[in-house]
């Protein structure tokens, strides 16, 4: 599965100044509403509701906030690279500096699970985590993610 088809350079934000989990979710919602047909408030509500069920912190300084959204036509990925790591209630206690968020159509559970699984698989690979973190621009991020083995 090619993750690059679910995001563009417009959905990547580098050197973010977010100071809290709530602020990150607000920023994701703002970006997503600009590249989709869904309102910022609805996206935030869905992300916040999902986060209340349990943290989406993945460990190793990564979080994968995700939600299924009604009336979303296709899956969207938003990538944030934080300038300063923040607390995200991670089970390993590490603060989060890399966030890859997934928003998927509510009626396409299978695609949501496939994309989420691919993101988790990629981020579980220490080499790829560091390659992404070491990117200096959005084009490099897209290239690194595109280079991840396609299954």
FENNORWO-V572775 format. One line per field, one symbol per residue. ss: DSSP state (@ for helix, = for strand, . for the rest). phi: phi as a letter, one per 20 degrees, with the letter a starting at -180 (. if undefined). burial: b if it has 24 or more other ideal C-beta (glycine too) atoms within 12 Angstrom, else e. Layout:
ss = ???
phi = ???
burial = ???
//
This chain:
ss = ..@@@@..@@@=====....@@@@@@@@@@@@@@.....@@@@@@@@@@@@@@...===..==..====......===========.........==========...@@@@@@@@@@@@@@@@.@@@@@@@@....@@@@@@@@@@....
phi = .efgfdbcffddcdlfegdbggfffffgffffffdbedfgfffggffffffffrfdfenlmcccfbadcfmefbfcdcdcdefcfcfclffemffdccccdcdcgfecgffgfffgffffffffegffgfgffefdbffffgffffffged
burial = bebbebbeeebbbbebebeebeebbbbbbbbbbebbebebebbbebbeebbeeebbbbbbbbbbbbbbbeebebbbbbbbbbeebbebbbeeeebbbbbbbbbbbeeeeebbeebbebbbebbeeeebbeebbebeebeebbebbeebeee
//
